[in-house]
Amino acid sequence: MADTIARLMRDTVRKDPEHGVQLVKDASGVFQEISWGRLYREAEAFGAGLLRLGITRGDHVGIISDNMKE
């Protein structure tokens, strides 16, 4: 089975969920490290939100975003 971004992310989280993956600024402008585990949980929550909206596998969805976590 071909790897997908979701599978690669899941496998990385299983290996080392506390490993840092990204730095983001907090409200005071200080960079805080985000772990793979936290990023994965946030991605799962985003996916659950899409499901709640009626989006299903195979639907086309465009995401327009700045280069940031949010």
CHARMM-style PDB file with segment names, atoms N, HN, CA, C and O in Angstrom:
ATOM      1  N   MET     1       0.850  -1.177   0.000  1.00  0.00      PROA
ATOM      2  CA  MET     1       0.000   0.000   0.000  1.00  0.00      PROA
ATOM      3  C   MET     1       0.895   1.241   0.000  1.00  0.00      PROA
ATOM      4  O   MET     1       1.875   1.312   0.742  1.00  0.00      PROA
ATOM      5  N   ALA     2       0.551   2.202  -0.830  1.00  0.00      PROA
ATOM      6  HN  ALA     2      -0.245   2.144  -1.433  1.00  0.00      PROA
ATOM      7  CA  ALA     2       1.361   3.419  -0.955  1.00  0.00      PROA
ATOM      8  C   ALA     2       1.274   4.263   0.312  1.00  0.00      PROA
ATOM      9  O   ALA     2       0.241   4.331   0.978  1.00  0.00      PROA
ATOM     10  N   ASP     3       2.387   4.895   0.614  1.00  0.00      PROA
ATOM     11  HN  ASP     3       3.226   4.841   0.073  1.00  0.00      PROA
ATOM     12  CA  ASP     3       2.398   5.805   1.762  1.00  0.00      PROA
ATOM     13  C   ASP     3       1.623   7.073   1.433  1.00  0.00      PROA
ATOM     14  O   ASP     3       1.678   7.577   0.311  1.00  0.00      PROA
ATOM     15  N   THR     4       0.918   7.567   2.403  1.00  0.00      PROA
ATOM     16  HN  THR     4       0.873   7.157   3.314  1.00  0.00      PROA
ATOM     17  CA  THR     4       0.254   8.858   2.295  1.00  0.00      PROA
ATOM     18  C   THR     4       0.862   9.765   3.350  1.00  0.00      PROA
ATOM     19  O   THR     4       1.576   9.301   4.238  1.00  0.00      PROA
ATOM     20  N   ILE     5       0.582  11.047   3.256  1.00  0.00      PROA
ATOM     21  HN  ILE     5       0.001  11.424   2.534  1.00  0.00      PROA
ATOM     22  CA  ILE     5       1.087  11.980   4.271  1.00  0.00      PROA
ATOM     23  C   ILE     5       0.561  11.578   5.643  1.00  0.00      PROA
ATOM     24  O   ILE     5       1.293  11.618   6.632  1.00  0.00      PROA
ATOM     25  N   ALA     6      -0.707  11.192   5.699  1.00  0.00      PROA
ATOM     26  HN  ALA     6      -1.302  11.160   4.896  1.00  0.00      PROA
ATOM     27  CA  ALA     6      -1.299  10.793   6.980  1.00  0.00      PROA
ATOM     28  C   ALA     6      -0.599   9.560   7.567  1.00  0.00      PROA
ATOM     29  O   ALA     6      -0.327   9.515   8.767  1.00  0.00      PROA
ATOM     30  N   ARG     7      -0.311   8.573   6.731  1.00  0.00      PROA
ATOM     31  HN  ARG     7      -0.532   8.610   5.756  1.00  0.00      PROA
ATOM     32  CA  ARG     7       0.380   7.363   7.224  1.00  0.00      PROA
ATOM     33  C   ARG     7       1.801   7.682   7.682  1.00  0.00      PROA
ATOM     34  O   ARG     7       2.246   7.193   8.720  1.00  0.00      PROA
ATOM     35  N   LEU     8       2.508   8.497   6.911  1.00  0.00      PROA
ATOM     36  HN  LEU     8       2.146   8.894   6.068  1.00  0.00      PROA
ATOM     37  CA  LEU     8       3.876   8.868   7.290  1.00  0.00      PROA
ATOM     38  C   LEU     8       3.875   9.617   8.617  1.00  0.00      PROA
ATOM     39  O   LEU     8       4.736   9.386   9.466  1.00  0.00      PROA
ATOM     40  N   MET     9       2.910  10.514   8.794  1.00  0.00      PROA
ATOM     41  HN  MET     9       2.210  10.701   8.104  1.00  0.00      PROA
ATOM     42  CA  MET     9       2.809  11.269  10.043  1.00  0.00      PROA
ATOM     43  C   MET     9       2.491  10.330  11.209  1.00  0.00      PROA
ATOM     44  O   MET     9       3.112  10.422  12.268  1.00  0.00      PROA
ATOM     45  N   ARG    10       1.532   9.433  11.016  1.00  0.00      PROA
ATOM     46  HN  ARG    10       1.028   9.359  10.155  1.00  0.00      PROA
ATOM     47  CA  ARG    10       1.159   8.477  12.058  1.00  0.00      PROA
ATOM     48  C   ARG    10       2.354   7.617  12.460  1.00  0.00      PROA
ATOM     49  O   ARG    10       2.585   7.393  13.649  1.00  0.00      PROA
ATOM     50  N   ASP    11       3.105   7.140  11.486  1.00  0.00      PROA
ATOM     51  HN  ASP    11       2.917   7.322  10.521  1.00  0.00      PROA
ATOM     52  CA  ASP    11       4.276   6.308  11.781  1.00  0.00      PROA
ATOM     53  C   ASP    11       5.332   7.090  12.557  1.00  0.00      PROA
ATOM     54  O   ASP    11       5.957   6.549  13.468  1.00  0.00      PROA
ATOM     55  N   THR    12       5.531   8.340  12.206  1.00  0.00      PROA
ATOM     56  HN  THR    12       5.023   8.780  11.466  1.00  0.00      PROA
ATOM     57  CA  THR    12       6.487   9.188  12.926  1.00  0.00      PROA
ATOM     58  C   THR    12       6.043   9.390  14.362  1.00  0.00      PROA
ATOM     59  O   THR    12       6.860   9.322  15.281  1.00  0.00      PROA
ATOM     60  N   VAL    13       4.751   9.639  14.564  1.00  0.00      PROA
ATOM     61  HN  VAL    13       4.088   9.694  13.817  1.00  0.00      PROA
ATOM     62  CA  VAL    13       4.213   9.842  15.916  1.00  0.00      PROA
ATOM     63  C   VAL    13       4.395   8.582  16.750  1.00  0.00      PROA
ATOM     64  O   VAL    13       4.726   8.664  17.933  1.00  0.00      PROA
ATOM     65  N   ARG    14       4.185   7.431  16.151  1.00  0.00      PROA
ATOM     66  HN  ARG    14       3.916   7.364  15.190  1.00  0.00      PROA
ATOM     67  CA  ARG    14       4.349   6.172  16.884  1.00  0.00      PROA
ATOM     68  C   ARG    14       5.795   5.963  17.325  1.00  0.00      PROA
ATOM     69  O   ARG    14       6.042   5.415  18.398  1.00  0.00      PROA
ATOM     70  N   LYS    15       6.747   6.395  16.507  1.00  0.00      PROA
ATOM     71  HN  LYS    15       6.546   6.841  15.635  1.00  0.00      PROA
ATOM     72  CA  LYS    15       8.166   6.224  16.827  1.00  0.00      PROA
ATOM     73  C   LYS    15       8.626   7.172  17.932  1.00  0.00      PROA
ATOM     74  O   LYS    15       9.339   6.764  18.849  1.00  0.00      PROA
ATOM     75  N   ASP    16       8.215   8.440  17.842  1.00  0.00      PROA
ATOM     76  HN  ASP    16       7.636   8.771  17.097  1.00  0.00      PROA
ATOM     77  CA  ASP    16       8.721   9.441  18.786  1.00  0.00      PROA
ATOM     78  C   ASP    16       7.749  10.617  18.887  1.00  0.00      PROA
ATOM     79  O   ASP    16       8.002  11.672  18.304  1.00  0.00      PROA
ATOM     80  N   PRO    17       6.642  10.454  19.615  1.00  0.00      PROA
ATOM     81  CA  PRO    17       5.611  11.494  19.660  1.00  0.00      PROA
ATOM     82  C   PRO    17       6.060  12.807  20.292  1.00  0.00      PROA
ATOM     83  O   PRO    17       5.467  13.852  20.020  1.00  0.00      PROA
ATOM     84  N   GLU    18       7.086  12.775  21.123  1.00  0.00      PROA
ATOM     85  HN  GLU    18       7.567  11.927  21.344  1.00  0.00      PROA
ATOM     86  CA  GLU    18       7.521  14.003  21.804  1.00  0.00      PROA
ATOM     87  C   GLU    18       8.590  14.764  21.038  1.00  0.00      PROA
ATOM     88  O   GLU    18       9.008  15.840  21.465  1.00  0.00      PROA
ATOM     89  N   HSD    19       9.036  14.223  19.918  1.00  0.00      PROA
ATOM     90  HN  HSD    19       8.696  13.349  19.571  1.00  0.00      PROA
ATOM     91  CA  HSD    19      10.060  14.895  19.113  1.00  0.00      PROA
ATOM     92  C   HSD    19       9.479  16.188  18.535  1.00  0.00      PROA
ATOM     93  O   HSD    19       8.359  16.194  18.025  1.00  0.00      PROA
ATOM     94  N   GLY    20      10.235  17.267  18.617  1.00  0.00      PROA
ATOM     95  HN  GLY    20      11.145  17.262  19.032  1.00  0.00      PROA
ATOM     96  CA  GLY    20       9.786  18.553  18.095  1.00  0.00      PROA
ATOM     97  C   GLY    20       9.720  18.563  16.587  1.00  0.00      PROA
ATOM     98  O   GLY    20      10.593  18.018  15.911  1.00  0.00      PROA
ATOM     99  N   VAL    21       8.682  19.183  16.063  1.00  0.00      PROA
ATOM    100  HN  VAL    21       7.973  19.625  16.611  1.00  0.00      PROA
ATOM    101  CA  VAL    21       8.494  19.249  14.621  1.00  0.00      PROA
ATOM    102  C   VAL    21       8.382  20.683  14.119  1.00  0.00      PROA
ATOM    103  O   VAL    21       8.666  20.957  12.954  1.00  0.00      PROA
ATOM    104  N   GLN    22       7.968  21.601  14.994  1.00  0.00      PROA
ATOM    105  HN  GLN    22       7.736  21.378  15.941  1.00  0.00      PROA
ATOM    106  CA  GLN    22       7.703  22.960  14.541  1.00  0.00      PROA
ATOM    107  C   GLN    22       7.855  23.939  15.700  1.00  0.00      PROA
ATOM    108  O   GLN    22       7.616  23.591  16.856  1.00  0.00      PROA
ATOM    109  N   LEU    23       8.250  25.154  15.380  1.00  0.00      PROA
ATOM    110  HN  LEU    23       8.445  25.437  14.441  1.00  0.00      PROA
ATOM    111  CA  LEU    23       8.281  26.228  16.368  1.00  0.00      PROA
ATOM    112  C   LEU    23       7.188  27.225  16.014  1.00  0.00      PROA
ATOM    113  O   LEU    23       7.053  27.626  14.858  1.00  0.00      PROA
ATOM    114  N   VAL    24       6.407  27.623  17.017  1.00  0.00      PROA
ATOM    115  HN  VAL    24       6.517  27.297  17.956  1.00  0.00      PROA
ATOM    116  CA  VAL    24       5.351  28.620  16.813  1.00  0.00      PROA
ATOM    117  C   VAL    24       5.450  29.680  17.901  1.00  0.00      PROA
ATOM    118  O   VAL    24       5.842  29.390  19.032  1.00  0.00      PROA
ATOM    119  N   LYS    25       5.093  30.902  17.553  1.00  0.00      PROA
ATOM    120  HN  LYS    25       4.775  31.138  16.635  1.00  0.00      PROA
ATOM    121  CA  LYS    25       5.129  31.985  18.534  1.00  0.00      PROA
ATOM    122  C   LYS    25       3.884  31.935  19.408  1.00  0.00      PROA
ATOM    123  O   LYS    25       2.771  31.746  18.918  1.00  0.00      PROA
ATOM    124  N   ASP    26       4.090  32.106  20.708  1.00  0.00      PROA
ATOM    125  HN  ASP    26       4.994  32.259  21.106  1.00  0.00      PROA
ATOM    126  CA  ASP    26       2.953  32.192  21.621  1.00  0.00      PROA
ATOM    127  C   ASP    26       2.448  33.640  21.644  1.00  0.00      PROA
ATOM    128  O   ASP    26       2.948  34.485  20.901  1.00  0.00      PROA
ATOM    129  N   ALA    27       1.468  33.920  22.489  1.00  0.00      PROA
ATOM    130  HN  ALA    27       1.062  33.233  23.092  1.00  0.00      PROA
ATOM    131  CA  ALA    27       0.856  35.254  22.551  1.00  0.00      PROA
ATOM    132  C   ALA    27       1.862  36.358  22.864  1.00  0.00      PROA
ATOM    133  O   ALA    27       1.669  37.506  22.464  1.00  0.00      PROA
ATOM    134  N   SER    28       2.939  36.013  23.582  1.00  0.00      PROA
ATOM    135  HN  SER    28       3.095  35.080  23.907  1.00  0.00      PROA
ATOM    136  CA  SER    28       3.935  37.026  23.928  1.00  0.00      PROA
ATOM    137  C   SER    28       5.074  37.116  22.906  1.00  0.00      PROA
ATOM    138  O   SER    28       6.026  37.872  23.099  1.00  0.00      PROA
ATOM    139  N   GLY    29       4.973  36.343  21.822  1.00  0.00      PROA
ATOM    140  HN  GLY    29       4.200  35.728  21.666  1.00  0.00      PROA
ATOM    141  CA  GLY    29       5.982  36.400  20.775  1.00  0.00      PROA
ATOM    142  C   GLY    29       7.172  35.487  20.974  1.00  0.00      PROA
ATOM    143  O   GLY    29       8.148  35.565  20.228  1.00  0.00      PROA
ATOM    144  N   VAL    30       7.102  34.612  21.984  1.00  0.00      PROA
ATOM    145  HN  VAL    30       6.309  34.549  22.590  1.00  0.00      PROA
ATOM    146  CA  VAL    30       8.190  33.677  22.257  1.00  0.00      PROA
ATOM    147  C   VAL    30       7.921  32.369  21.508  1.00  0.00      PROA
ATOM    148  O   VAL    30       6.808  31.844  21.538  1.00  0.00      PROA
ATOM    149  N   PHE    31       8.951  31.854  20.840  1.00  0.00      PROA
ATOM    150  HN  PHE    31       9.855  32.281  20.816  1.00  0.00      PROA
ATOM    151  CA  PHE    31       8.784  30.597  20.113  1.00  0.00      PROA
ATOM    152  C   PHE    31       8.640  29.424  21.084  1.00  0.00      PROA
ATOM    153  O   PHE    31       9.399  29.296  22.044  1.00  0.00      PROA
ATOM    154  N   GLN    32       7.653  28.577  20.812  1.00  0.00      PROA
ATOM    155  HN  GLN    32       7.036  28.681  20.032  1.00  0.00      PROA
ATOM    156  CA  GLN    32       7.411  27.354  21.582  1.00  0.00      PROA
ATOM    157  C   GLN    32       7.465  26.171  20.623  1.00  0.00      PROA
ATOM    158  O   GLN    32       6.981  26.254  19.494  1.00  0.00      PROA
ATOM    159  N   GLU    33       8.057  25.073  21.079  1.00  0.00      PROA
ATOM    160  HN  GLU    33       8.450  25.006  21.996  1.00  0.00      PROA
ATOM    161  CA  GLU    33       8.161  23.883  20.239  1.00  0.00      PROA
ATOM    162  C   GLU    33       6.871  23.081  20.273  1.00  0.00      PROA
ATOM    163  O   GLU    33       6.274  22.891  21.332  1.00  0.00      PROA
ATOM    164  N   ILE    34       6.446  22.612  19.105  1.00  0.00      PROA
ATOM    165  HN  ILE    34       6.931  22.767  18.244  1.00  0.00      PROA
ATOM    166  CA  ILE    34       5.285  21.739  18.969  1.00  0.00      PROA
ATOM    167  C   ILE    34       5.809  20.343  18.648  1.00  0.00      PROA
ATOM    168  O   ILE    34       6.650  20.178  17.764  1.00  0.00      PROA
ATOM    169  N   SER    35       5.312  19.339  19.367  1.00  0.00      PROA
ATOM    170  HN  SER    35       4.629  19.473  20.085  1.00  0.00      PROA
ATOM    171  CA  SER    35       5.752  17.965  19.146  1.00  0.00      PROA
ATOM    172  C   SER    35       4.921  17.316  18.035  1.00  0.00      PROA
ATOM    173  O   SER    35       3.843  17.791  17.679  1.00  0.00      PROA
ATOM    174  N   TRP    36       5.460  16.215  17.500  1.00  0.00      PROA
ATOM    175  HN  TRP    36       6.336  15.829  17.789  1.00  0.00      PROA
ATOM    176  CA  TRP    36       4.718  15.436  16.508  1.00  0.00      PROA
ATOM    177  C   TRP    36       3.380  14.982  17.087  1.00  0.00      PROA
ATOM    178  O   TRP    36       2.362  15.004  16.396  1.00  0.00      PROA
ATOM    179  N   GLY    37       3.383  14.571  18.356  1.00  0.00      PROA
ATOM    180  HN  GLY    37       4.210  14.553  18.917  1.00  0.00      PROA
ATOM    181  CA  GLY    37       2.154  14.100  18.986  1.00  0.00      PROA
ATOM    182  C   GLY    37       1.082  15.177  19.016  1.00  0.00      PROA
ATOM    183  O   GLY    37      -0.077  14.918  18.692  1.00  0.00      PROA
ATOM    184  N   ARG    38       1.471  16.379  19.404  1.00  0.00      PROA
ATOM    185  HN  ARG    38       2.413  16.589  19.667  1.00  0.00      PROA
ATOM    186  CA  ARG    38       0.499  17.481  19.461  1.00  0.00      PROA
ATOM    187  C   ARG    38       0.004  17.840  18.061  1.00  0.00      PROA
ATOM    188  O   ARG    38      -1.193  18.047  17.860  1.00  0.00      PROA
ATOM    189  N   LEU    39       0.915  17.914  17.098  1.00  0.00      PROA
ATOM    190  HN  LEU    39       1.887  17.746  17.261  1.00  0.00      PROA
ATOM    191  CA  LEU    39       0.531  18.235  15.734  1.00  0.00      PROA
ATOM    192  C   LEU    39      -0.435  17.189  15.189  1.00  0.00      PROA
ATOM    193  O   LEU    39      -1.397  17.523  14.498  1.00  0.00      PROA
ATOM    194  N   TYR    40      -0.174  15.920  15.505  1.00  0.00      PROA
ATOM    195  HN  TYR    40       0.608  15.648  16.067  1.00  0.00      PROA
ATOM    196  CA  TYR    40      -1.036  14.829  15.046  1.00  0.00      PROA
ATOM    197  C   TYR    40      -2.433  14.948  15.663  1.00  0.00      PROA
ATOM    198  O   TYR    40      -3.434  14.771  14.968  1.00  0.00      PROA
ATOM    199  N   ARG    41      -2.502  15.245  16.953  1.00  0.00      PROA
ATOM    200  HN  ARG    41      -1.688  15.389  17.517  1.00  0.00      PROA
ATOM    201  CA  ARG    41      -3.810  15.410  17.614  1.00  0.00      PROA
ATOM    202  C   ARG    41      -4.588  16.567  16.993  1.00  0.00      PROA
ATOM    203  O   ARG    41      -5.803  16.482  16.817  1.00  0.00      PROA
ATOM    204  N   GLU    42      -3.881  17.649  16.664  1.00  0.00      PROA
ATOM    205  HN  GLU    42      -2.894  17.718  16.808  1.00  0.00      PROA
ATOM    206  CA  GLU    42      -4.549  18.782  16.036  1.00  0.00      PROA
ATOM    207  C   GLU    42      -5.029  18.433  14.631  1.00  0.00      PROA
ATOM    208  O   GLU    42      -6.102  18.868  14.212  1.00  0.00      PROA
ATOM    209  N   ALA    43      -4.231  17.644  13.901  1.00  0.00      PROA
ATOM    210  HN  ALA    43      -3.360  17.290  14.242  1.00  0.00      PROA
ATOM    211  CA  ALA    43      -4.652  17.205  12.567  1.00  0.00      PROA
ATOM    212  C   ALA    43      -5.871  16.284  12.668  1.00  0.00      PROA
ATOM    213  O   ALA    43      -6.778  16.365  11.840  1.00  0.00      PROA
ATOM    214  N   GLU    44      -5.895  15.415  13.674  1.00  0.00      PROA
ATOM    215  HN  GLU    44      -5.158  15.350  14.346  1.00  0.00      PROA
ATOM    216  CA  GLU    44      -7.060  14.549  13.881  1.00  0.00      PROA
ATOM    217  C   GLU    44      -8.308  15.380  14.185  1.00  0.00      PROA
ATOM    218  O   GLU    44      -9.389  15.082  13.676  1.00  0.00      PROA
ATOM    219  N   ALA    45      -8.166  16.406  15.001  1.00  0.00      PROA
ATOM    220  HN  ALA    45      -7.288  16.648  15.414  1.00  0.00      PROA
ATOM    221  CA  ALA    45      -9.298  17.271  15.331  1.00  0.00      PROA
ATOM    222  C   ALA    45      -9.798  18.002  14.079  1.00  0.00      PROA
ATOM    223  O   ALA    45     -11.004  18.156  13.886  1.00  0.00      PROA
ATOM    224  N   PHE    46      -8.872  18.446  13.240  1.00  0.00      PROA
ATOM    225  HN  PHE    46      -7.892  18.321  13.398  1.00  0.00      PROA
ATOM    226  CA  PHE    46      -9.243  19.107  11.988  1.00  0.00      PROA
ATOM    227  C   PHE    46     -10.016  18.134  11.097  1.00  0.00      PROA
ATOM    228  O   PHE    46     -11.048  18.486  10.526  1.00  0.00      PROA
ATOM    229  N   GLY    47      -9.502  16.904  10.985  1.00  0.00      PROA
ATOM    230  HN  GLY    47      -8.664  16.618  11.449  1.00  0.00      PROA
ATOM    231  CA  GLY    47     -10.181  15.880  10.184  1.00  0.00      PROA
ATOM    232  C   GLY    47     -11.571  15.571  10.716  1.00  0.00      PROA
ATOM    233  O   GLY    47     -12.512  15.392   9.943  1.00  0.00      PROA
ATOM    234  N   ALA    48     -11.699  15.508  12.040  1.00  0.00      PROA
ATOM    235  HN  ALA    48     -10.934  15.653  12.667  1.00  0.00      PROA
ATOM    236  CA  ALA    48     -13.008  15.255  12.649  1.00  0.00      PROA
ATOM    237  C   ALA    48     -13.974  16.395  12.316  1.00  0.00      PROA
ATOM    238  O   ALA    48     -15.161  16.162  12.086  1.00  0.00      PROA
ATOM    239  N   GLY    49     -13.463  17.613  12.292  1.00  0.00      PROA
ATOM    240  HN  GLY    49     -12.499  17.801  12.479  1.00  0.00      PROA
ATOM    241  CA  GLY    49     -14.296  18.755  11.925  1.00  0.00      PROA
ATOM    242  C   GLY    49     -14.787  18.658  10.488  1.00  0.00      PROA
ATOM    243  O   GLY    49     -15.942  18.973  10.198  1.00  0.00      PROA
ATOM    244  N   LEU    50     -13.910  18.222   9.588  1.00  0.00      PROA
ATOM    245  HN  LEU    50     -12.972  17.966   9.823  1.00  0.00      PROA
ATOM    246  CA  LEU    50     -14.324  18.038   8.198  1.00  0.00      PROA
ATOM    247  C   LEU    50     -15.407  16.965   8.098  1.00  0.00      PROA
ATOM    248  O   LEU    50     -16.390  17.131   7.375  1.00  0.00      PROA
ATOM    249  N   LEU    51     -15.221  15.868   8.824  1.00  0.00      PROA
ATOM    250  HN  LEU    51     -14.423  15.732   9.411  1.00  0.00      PROA
ATOM    251  CA  LEU    51     -16.240  14.811   8.825  1.00  0.00      PROA
ATOM    252  C   LEU    51     -17.576  15.340   9.334  1.00  0.00      PROA
ATOM    253  O   LEU    51     -18.629  15.027   8.777  1.00  0.00      PROA
ATOM    254  N   ARG    52     -17.527  16.137  10.386  1.00  0.00      PROA
ATOM    255  HN  ARG    52     -16.671  16.391  10.837  1.00  0.00      PROA
ATOM    256  CA  ARG    52     -18.736  16.714  10.958  1.00  0.00      PROA
ATOM    257  C   ARG    52     -19.462  17.611   9.947  1.00  0.00      PROA
ATOM    258  O   ARG    52     -20.685  17.743   9.981  1.00  0.00      PROA
ATOM    259  N   LEU    53     -18.687  18.221   9.053  1.00  0.00      PROA
ATOM    260  HN  LEU    53     -17.693  18.114   9.026  1.00  0.00      PROA
ATOM    261  CA  LEU    53     -19.275  19.068   8.014  1.00  0.00      PROA
ATOM    262  C   LEU    53     -19.812  18.265   6.826  1.00  0.00      PROA
ATOM    263  O   LEU    53     -20.406  18.827   5.906  1.00  0.00      PROA
ATOM    264  N   GLY    54     -19.597  16.953   6.856  1.00  0.00      PROA
ATOM    265  HN  GLY    54     -19.114  16.497   7.604  1.00  0.00      PROA
ATOM    266  CA  GLY    54     -20.094  16.095   5.785  1.00  0.00      PROA
ATOM    267  C   GLY    54     -19.077  15.772   4.715  1.00  0.00      PROA
ATOM    268  O   GLY    54     -19.414  15.136   3.717  1.00  0.00      PROA
ATOM    269  N   ILE    55     -17.835  16.196   4.901  1.00  0.00      PROA
ATOM    270  HN  ILE    55     -17.561  16.713   5.712  1.00  0.00      PROA
ATOM    271  CA  ILE    55     -16.769  15.882   3.950  1.00  0.00      PROA
ATOM    272  C   ILE    55     -16.387  14.418   4.140  1.00  0.00      PROA
ATOM    273  O   ILE    55     -16.187  13.971   5.270  1.00  0.00      PROA
ATOM    274  N   THR    56     -16.284  13.671   3.043  1.00  0.00      PROA
ATOM    275  HN  THR    56     -16.446  14.035   2.126  1.00  0.00      PROA
ATOM    276  CA  THR    56     -15.918  12.257   3.138  1.00  0.00      PROA
ATOM    277  C   THR    56     -14.733  11.958   2.227  1.00  0.00      PROA
ATOM    278  O   THR    56     -14.347  12.776   1.392  1.00  0.00      PROA
ATOM    279  N   ARG    57     -14.167  10.774   2.406  1.00  0.00      PROA
ATOM    280  HN  ARG    57     -14.480  10.109   3.085  1.00  0.00      PROA
ATOM    281  CA  ARG    57     -13.024  10.336   1.599  1.00  0.00      PROA
ATOM    282  C   ARG    57     -13.366  10.472   0.119  1.00  0.00      PROA
ATOM    283  O   ARG    57     -14.428  10.040  -0.329  1.00  0.00      PROA
ATOM    284  N   GLY    58     -12.464  11.068  -0.620  1.00  0.00      PROA
ATOM    285  HN  GLY    58     -11.601  11.419  -0.256  1.00  0.00      PROA
ATOM    286  CA  GLY    58     -12.657  11.243  -2.051  1.00  0.00      PROA
ATOM    287  C   GLY    58     -13.205  12.607  -2.424  1.00  0.00      PROA
ATOM    288  O   GLY    58     -13.122  13.010  -3.584  1.00  0.00      PROA
ATOM    289  N   ASP    59     -13.768  13.330  -1.451  1.00  0.00      PROA
ATOM    290  HN  ASP    59     -13.835  13.002  -0.509  1.00  0.00      PROA
ATOM    291  CA  ASP    59     -14.237  14.689  -1.726  1.00  0.00      PROA
ATOM    292  C   ASP    59     -13.030  15.592  -1.961  1.00  0.00      PROA
ATOM    293  O   ASP    59     -11.945  15.349  -1.433  1.00  0.00      PROA
ATOM    294  N   HSD    60     -13.232  16.613  -2.743  1.00  0.00      PROA
ATOM    295  HN  HSD    60     -14.113  16.810  -3.173  1.00  0.00      PROA
ATOM    296  CA  HSD    60     -12.159  17.578  -3.018  1.00  0.00      PROA
ATOM    297  C   HSD    60     -12.316  18.765  -2.089  1.00  0.00      PROA
ATOM    298  O   HSD    60     -13.386  19.368  -2.005  1.00  0.00      PROA
ATOM    299  N   VAL    61     -11.235  19.095  -1.391  1.00  0.00      PROA
ATOM    300  HN  VAL    61     -10.366  18.606  -1.460  1.00  0.00      PROA
ATOM    301  CA  VAL    61     -11.233  20.207  -0.444  1.00  0.00      PROA
ATOM    302  C   VAL    61      -9.992  21.043  -0.697  1.00  0.00      PROA
ATOM    303  O   VAL    61      -8.888  20.507  -0.792  1.00  0.00      PROA
ATOM    304  N   GLY    62     -10.163  22.340  -0.804  1.00  0.00      PROA
ATOM    305  HN  GLY    62     -11.060  22.775  -0.726  1.00  0.00      PROA
ATOM    306  CA  GLY    62      -9.026  23.245  -0.948  1.00  0.00      PROA
ATOM    307  C   GLY    62      -8.785  23.957   0.378  1.00  0.00      PROA
ATOM    308  O   GLY    62      -9.723  24.433   1.018  1.00  0.00      PROA
ATOM    309  N   ILE    63      -7.537  24.026   0.780  1.00  0.00      PROA
ATOM    310  HN  ILE    63      -6.775  23.640   0.260  1.00  0.00      PROA
ATOM    311  CA  ILE    63      -7.184  24.730   2.005  1.00  0.00      PROA
ATOM    312  C   ILE    63      -6.237  25.861   1.626  1.00  0.00      PROA
ATOM    313  O   ILE    63      -5.148  25.620   1.105  1.00  0.00      PROA
ATOM    314  N   ILE    64      -6.653  27.085   1.887  1.00  0.00      PROA
ATOM    315  HN  ILE    64      -7.538  27.281   2.311  1.00  0.00      PROA
ATOM    316  CA  ILE    64      -5.822  28.249   1.609  1.00  0.00      PROA
ATOM    317  C   ILE    64      -5.306  28.756   2.949  1.00  0.00      PROA
ATOM    318  O   ILE    64      -6.090  29.099   3.834  1.00  0.00      PROA
ATOM    319  N   SER    65      -3.993  28.802   3.092  1.00  0.00      PROA
ATOM    320  HN  SER    65      -3.356  28.523   2.373  1.00  0.00      PROA
ATOM    321  CA  SER    65      -3.437  29.094   4.392  1.00  0.00      PROA
ATOM    322  C   SER    65      -2.112  29.834   4.279  1.00  0.00      PROA
ATOM    323  O   SER    65      -1.386  29.698   3.294  1.00  0.00      PROA
ATOM    324  N   ASP    66      -1.816  30.615   5.303  1.00  0.00      PROA
ATOM    325  HN  ASP    66      -2.405  30.726   6.103  1.00  0.00      PROA
ATOM    326  CA  ASP    66      -0.478  31.182   5.427  1.00  0.00      PROA
ATOM    327  C   ASP    66       0.468  30.058   5.840  1.00  0.00      PROA
ATOM    328  O   ASP    66       0.025  28.950   6.143  1.00  0.00      PROA
ATOM    329  N   ASN    67       1.747  30.337   5.851  1.00  0.00      PROA
ATOM    330  HN  ASN    67       2.107  31.237   5.604  1.00  0.00      PROA
ATOM    331  CA  ASN    67       2.755  29.368   6.251  1.00  0.00      PROA
ATOM    332  C   ASN    67       2.880  29.399   7.771  1.00  0.00      PROA
ATOM    333  O   ASN    67       3.855  29.911   8.319  1.00  0.00      PROA
ATOM    334  N   MET    68       1.868  28.838   8.440  1.00  0.00      PROA
ATOM    335  HN  MET    68       1.076  28.422   7.995  1.00  0.00      PROA
ATOM    336  CA  MET    68       1.845  28.827   9.892  1.00  0.00      PROA
ATOM    337  C   MET    68       0.952  27.699  10.379  1.00  0.00      PROA
ATOM    338  O   MET    68       0.152  27.156   9.618  1.00  0.00      PROA
ATOM    339  N   LYS    69       1.091  27.353  11.640  1.00  0.00      PROA
ATOM    340  HN  LYS    69       1.741  27.794  12.259  1.00  0.00      PROA
ATOM    341  CA  LYS    69       0.351  26.236  12.221  1.00  0.00      PROA
ATOM    342  C   LYS    69      -1.151  26.419  12.111  1.00  0.00      PROA
ATOM    343  O   LYS    69      -1.862  25.491  11.723  1.00  0.00      PROA
ATOM    344  N   GLU    70      -1.634  27.581  12.442  1.00  0.00      PROA
ATOM    345  HN  GLU    70      -1.057  28.334  12.757  1.00  0.00      PROA
ATOM    346  CA  GLU    70      -3.071  27.822  12.443  1.00  0.00      PROA
ATOM    347  C   GLU    70      -3.658  27.653  11.060  1.00  0.00      PROA
ATOM    348  OT1 GLU    70      -4.864  27.819  10.877  1.00  0.00      PROA
TER     349      GLU     70
END
